[in-house]
Amino acid sequence: MPFSTDTADTLIDWFDACGRDLPWRRPDCDAWGVLVSEIMLQQTPVARVEPIWHEWLARWPRPSALAAASQGEVLRAWGKLGYPRRALRLHAAAEAIARDHGDVVPDDVDTLLGLPGIGAYTARAVAAFAYGKRAPVVDTNVRRVVARAVHGAGDAGPPSNTRDLADVEALLPHDDARAARLSAALMELGALVCTARSPKCADCPITADCAWQHAGRPAYNGPAKPVQKFAGTDRQVRGLLLDVLRGTDEPVEKSRLDVVWARAGQRDRCLDSLLVDGLVEQTPDGRFALPGEH
């Protein structure tokens, strides 16, 4: 069921007054800056992204600038943002934008989806937030807001790309600019107010229209969501191995990598996975380096 005009207006007004002043939301940020932010923000908090985003845009202000950098440079600049394959996907997208699109990030969803490493969420986020297009943008926060405010459920349950996009599409005004603002407002509401564990319903601008409130705030009865751990995981080991390579300009002997983790089997498995993912390369003499740096 779509929001009423009054509900949409209320939520947009709240966002305009209470939304965070993030650099990629400012009028002087172009579509390239928005694309970089969206890739960096995937599974990474804003506080960690913002300083790195500023560094990247100062160093690589256009897609062609990033495309001219080596993969090793890109991975080194990615630093501690995590999930470093995102850096290589962004580099590949920059190459395609520079080569095929006149160094300008495309403005329509279908063309954005044709870029390497750009999925359904990112394509729609760039179309909406960089170009003010009417495009349903769905992340975890938006799914939770829709589940509660529209469906009266405690949480969204397992994702369904088709259903989730249709749910959000139905809420968007027909006007492109207002639809884009509502997309941003839904996301911000889920991030700041309609949070997973401690929703601040007293601060919610649309609590009077919320189906979850009217239903008595029922608890979520779906399957328990797994708690993601980090310590001791392959992800941690991969990060430690990459830290060694980011800290030097020269290929390193395997012995330099062996000291970062005591369990040899896990360590070697993680090193093999980094090689398969293209995040590490092995030199002819058996040493290891970031890609393109030997």
Secondary structure as GFF3:
##gff-version 3
##sequence-region A 1 294
A	DSSP	alpha_helix	5	18	.	.	.	ID=ss1
A	DSSP	three_ten_helix	23	25	.	.	.	ID=ss2
A	DSSP	alpha_helix	31	41	.	.	.	ID=ss3
A	DSSP	alpha_helix	46	59	.	.	.	ID=ss4
A	DSSP	alpha_helix	63	67	.	.	.	ID=ss5
A	DSSP	alpha_helix	71	78	.	.	.	ID=ss6
A	DSSP	alpha_helix	85	100	.	.	.	ID=ss7
A	DSSP	alpha_helix	109	113	.	.	.	ID=ss8
A	DSSP	alpha_helix	120	131	.	.	.	ID=ss9
A	DSSP	alpha_helix	140	149	.	.	.	ID=ss10
A	DSSP	alpha_helix	161	171	.	.	.	ID=ss11
A	DSSP	alpha_helix	176	192	.	.	.	ID=ss12
A	DSSP	three_ten_helix	201	203	.	.	.	ID=ss13
A	DSSP	three_ten_helix	207	209	.	.	.	ID=ss14
A	DSSP	alpha_helix	211	214	.	.	.	ID=ss15
A	DSSP	alpha_helix	234	246	.	.	.	ID=ss16
A	DSSP	alpha_helix	254	258	.	.	.	ID=ss17
A	DSSP	alpha_helix	264	276	.	.	.	ID=ss18
A	DSSP	beta_strand	281	282	.	.	.	ID=ss19
A	DSSP	beta_strand	288	289	.	.	.	ID=ss20
###
